[in-house]
Amino acid sequence: MINITRLWTGEAQPADNLRYGQGHGSASSSRARKPIVVWNITRTCNLRCVHCYSDSMAQQYPGELSWEQIQDVIKDLAAYEVPSLLLSGGEPLIHPHFFDIVDYATELGLKLTISTNGTLITPEKAALLKKANVAYVGISLDGIGAIHDEFRGKKGAFDAAVKGFRNCEDVGQKTGLRMTLTRHNVANIERILDFIEEQGIQRTCFYHLVPAGRGSELQVLDPAESRHAIDTIIKRVEHWQTTNQSREVLTVTQPADGAYLLHRMEQENHPNLAQARQLLNWNGGGANSSGRAISNIDTQGNVHPDQFWQDVQLGNVKKTPFSTIWEGGNPLSAPILEEIRSIGNLTNGQRQALMYGRCAGCKWFSTCGGGFRTRSAFANGDLWGSDPGCYLSDEEIGSEMAHIEKVG
């Protein structure tokens, strides 16, 4: 995640200890972090979104974890002291044991986040989430009104999601907006930012599309569209700062956003440049994300480097505890995990020497880490190619070797 608010304005944010090594509970280095766990507790969903990486529908799927198995996973994650557990789906609120999971996880001290389409959050359910001390509820929106309904495959989905926001707000449950940037909605990003301001939404995460599941049928933004989106977001963050509106804005699944921020800061002689560079270089971008700072347990119990990288399986929590799998205790998957993490374990120079394509000569490599490795693996068939979602120009990456070919 790139915290635009933190980097551009210098204003401290709640998770600075995880992302930038700042504040109480910070890890000694970005490589020493325990992973945030994204857990898809069910594949069943009441909507049919065009970008769904799990290809979920309103049907039952066999093989999902039993309540006893779920309890074992929660106990293991708590003992392993993961910094955050994110419950996702499908639609997690559909799970028959959803509130049992929420209560048990929070009782054991896990910091819990819910990723939901928001349509099922009634006043009663919002109150239960607040009572259980859920840290954060992220509600997905992908446009305003009919645009969102088309994206989500159901008329009325937008109005239902807005009711979910309001129900959470009414009980004091911290909530925010999650949005995937695609060609369906990027032209209307100003209206979405207006909506965030009108509704008093305090936290927003803008995801760059990862072409997985049904999302593989969509096109990632071209460079001009990506730049327009980020420039528009930065402009609004500046406005919110100058008008004393405290609001956290992040981008997700594109470490190149950090490089672009630094590029703009250099061009504008921005007063926060040195601090932003320090924070981003500590984080390491894509070099320390999938398979290290982020992880996934799917609905069948399979463990993956992140929620999009479903074709790489590291083990299964029905057979082996997550903590054991993540520490390399599964002999079949340990070499895969070691290769993924080698991107982070090597020094910047060694790591970059293994790359090909535009990343191989990019001056922002220590900041970006070669982009989002999952997207690169999808596009190139291996870990060492360049992220096709990078939108900086050859001139901006400062490389005379901007297109190094793959060797062998």
N, C-alpha and C positions, 0 to 999 in steps of 0.2 A: 504494500500500500504506500502511496505517496500522499502525505498530508499537505495539501496545498496551503491550508490555513497556517499550519506551523511553519512551513518553509518560507512562504511569501511574506507573512506578517510578523513572524517571530513570536507569536502568541503561543504559550505552552498549551499542550493538548493532553487529554486523558491517558493515551497509550504511548506517550513519548518513551517510556522505559522499555517497551517492547521493540519499537521501531528504530529508535535513535540512541539508545543507551543513556537516556537522560532521566533523572528523577529516581524516586524510591523503587527498589526492586529491580534495578537494571541488571542485565547480564553483563559479565565481564567482557564479552565480545559478541558480535552478531552470530558467530559460529557456535557459541555456547548456549544459545537459546533452546528451550524446549519448544515443541511445535504447537501452534494453534491447531486444534483438531476440528475439521469440518465433518460432521457425521450425518449422512443421509439416512435417517431412521426409517423412511418409507419411500417407495417410488410412486405410490398412489397420489393422485392430484385431482382437484376439482376443476382445474383449468387445463388448457393445452397451448402452452406458449411456443411461439415460433423459434425461440432461441434456446429451448430447454436442453441442457447438456445430458440429462438423464433420460430424455425421450419419454417423459411420464404422461400417463393418462388416467382417467377415472375408472380404474379397474384394480383388482387385487393381483399382486405378484407373489408367487410362491418363493419360499426360501428366506424370508426376512427373519430377523433374530427373535427368539422367544423372550418373554419377560425375564426369565432366569438368566439367559445369555446377556441381555441388556444390562442387568444389574452387575454382572461380572465385569463387563466393559467399563461401566461407570466407576466401580471400585478401583479397577486398575488405573484408569486415567487420573483419578483423584490421588492415588498413592504415587503415581509418576509425576504429579504436580505440573500438569500441563497448564499453561497460563490462561487458556480460554477454550471453551467447548462451544461450537456453533452447531445448533440443530437445524438441519435442512431436510429437503425432500427431493422429489415430490413436494407435497404440502405437509409439513410436519404436524400441524394441528389435527390432521385426519387420523394420525396414529391412535389406535385404541388405548394405548398407555401413555399418551403424550404428557399429561399432567403428572402421572406417576414418575416419568423420566425427569421432568422438570424438578419435582419436589426432591427426588432422591439425589439428583446431581447437586442441587444447591445445598442440601443437608450435608453432603460430604465436602462442601467447600469449593466446588468448581464454579468459576466465573462463567455464566451461561448467557449466550446470545441466541436469538431465534431469527432465522431467515424465512420469511413467510410472504405469501401473496396478499395477506391482510384481510381477505374477504370473509374469513371465518372468525375474526376477533370480535365477539359480542362484548357488551359491557361486563357481563359476568366473567368471561374468559380473560378480559383485560385485568379485572380485579384479581383473578387468580395468579396471573403472571406477576403483578405487582407484589402480591402477598408472598410469593415464592422468592422474591429478591432477584428476579431475572435482571441481568445487567443492562440488556439492550435488546430491543425488538426492531429488526430491519425489515421494512415493508417495501416490496418491489413495485415500482411504477416505471412505465416505459413510454410515457406520453400523457397527454391530457385528453380526457374524455374518450371520444371514439377511437383515437389513435391507440390509446392503451387497450381498449376493448378488442381491437383488431389484433394487436400484438399478442394478447392473452387468450384469444380464441373464444371469448364469451362476452356477450352484451351485458352491460351492467357491472363488469369487473372493476371499472374505475371508481364508480360511486361506492361500491362495497369496500374497496381498499381505503378510500377516504374516510368512510365510517370507522374502519379499523384504526386509522390514525387517531381520530377524534376520541374513540373509546379508550385508547391508551393514554391520551393526553388528559382525559377527564379524571383518571385515577392516579395520575402522576408517574405513569410508567415511561421511562426513557425510551424514545423511539426515533426512527430516522428513515430516510428514503434510500433505496438501492435501485440503481438504473444501469442497464447495459446499453452502451452507446453503439448504435447501428445506423444504417442508412434510413431505417424507418423513422428515426426520431431526432437525429442530430440537427436537422434543419430547424427544429422547434425548441432548441435547448434554451433559448431566452424565455420562452413561455414556461418551461419547466422550472427555471430559476425563479421566475415570478411566483409560481405556485409555492415553491419552498418558502419564499419570503412571506407570502400572504398567509400561509398556514402556520407560520412560526416554527417550521421544522428545524431542529437544532443540529442535525448530523445528516450528511448525504455522502454516499459512496457511488462514484461513477465507474462502472466496469467497462474496460475495453473488451470487445467480443473475442471469445476464444472459440474457434470453429469446432465444437464437439457436439455429439448428439444431433438434435434437430438444428442446432446452431451452425452445423457444418454446411447447411444449405444457404446460409447468409454470407454476405460479403463483408469483410472487415473494412473499416473506413479507409479511404485513400488519404495520402499525407495532408492534402489541403483540408479535408474534412476533420481530421484529427486535430490539426493546428487550430482550426476555427473553434472547435469544441473547447480545447484547453485555454485558448486566449479568452474566450467568452467567460469561462469559469473563473479565471484569474481576475478579470475585470470586475466580476460580481463580488468576489472575495474582497477586493480592494474597497468596493462600495460598502460592503457590510462592515468592514473595519472602520472606515471613516465615519459611519453613521452609528457606531457603537452597538452593532448587532453581532453578538457572539454566536458564531455558527461554524461548525467543523465540516470541512469539505475535503474529501479524499478521492483519489483515483486508484484503481485496482487493476492488476494483471497487465500493467505496462510500465516497467521501470524506466523506459525512455522518457516518460514524463518528467522524471527527476533531472535528466540531462537537459531536457528542453527548458525547464525552469532555470537551471544554472546558465544556459546559453542566453536566455532573455535577461537574467540578472546582470550578466557581464555586459551585454549591450546597453543596458539602462543604468549601469553603475549603481545597482541596487544596494542599499545599506545592509541588507541581511545576507549578502552573497557569501561571505566567509563562513558564517554560521551554517547556512544551508549546505554548503559544500562539505563541511565537517560532518553534519548529521547524515547526509546521503552516503558519504564514503564509509561511515561506520556501518550503515545498514547493509551495503554491498549489493543492493538490487537483486537481480535475478540469480546471482551467484549463491545467495543464501536464502532462497525462498522455497520453491517446491522441493520436497524431500528433506528439508531441514527446518525452516520456520513455519511451514504449512504442511498439513497432512490431511488424509481423507480416509474415512471408513464408509464403505458403501452399504447399501441396504442388505446385501448378502453377507456382510462381515469382512469383505476383502479390503485390504489396506493399500492405498495408492499414494504417490508423491503429492498429489493435490486432487481436488474434486473433478478436474477436467481430464486428467491423465489416466483414464480408466483402463487402457490397454496394458499398463504396467502394474502388475500385482506383486506386492511385497510379502504377502501372507494373509491369513484369515484369523480374525479374533475368535471364531468358534473353536479353533484348535490351539491358537497361541496368543497369549496376551499382547495387546498393542505395544506395551512398553518393551517387551522382548523383541518383537518384530522391528521396532524403531531403533533399537540399540544394535541391530545387526545379528540378532539371535536366530534368524531363519536362514539356514545354510543355502537354501535354494535361491533366495532373493537377495542375500547379503551382497553379492557382487554387483547387482543392479543398483542397489542403494549406494554402494561405495562409488560407483561410476558417477551417479547423479551428484553426490556430495563432493566428488573430486573437483567439480567446478568451483566450489567454495573453499576447499582445503588448500588448493594451490595458491601461490602468490598471484597478484594481478598479471604480472608479466608472463609467468608460466601458463596461466589459464588462457590468456589472450593468444599466446603462441599456438595453442591447439585449435583455435577458431578458424573458420573460413567464412568468406563473404564479407559484408560490410563491417561486422563486429571486429574482424581481425585487425583492422587498422584504426578503430575509432578512439578518439582521444577521451571519450567519456566512459571508457570501459570500467574504471574503478568505481564510478558512480552507478552505472546501469547494470553491470555484471553480464552484459550480453542479452539484455531483454528478458522476456518471459520464456523460460526454457521449454515449457510445455508447447507453446505455440511454435517454437522453433523445431521441436521434435516432430510435430505434426507435419510441418512444411518440408523438412529436410530428411526425415527418417533417422536422424541421430541427434545427439546432444550438442554438437559442435558447430552447427550452422548458425546463421544469423536469424534474428527474429523478423519475419516479414512485416510485422506491425509497426516497426520503427518508422517514424515520419520525419526525422531530421534529414536534411540534404547532405550530399557528400561534402559540400563546403563546410557545413556546420559541424560535421563530425571530425573535420580537420585532418583528413587522411588522404595521402597520395596512393594508398593501397586499399582503396575503398571497395574493391571487388576481388579479393583474393580467392582463388578457386580451391575447391576441395582436392586434397592430395590422396591418391590411391583409390 
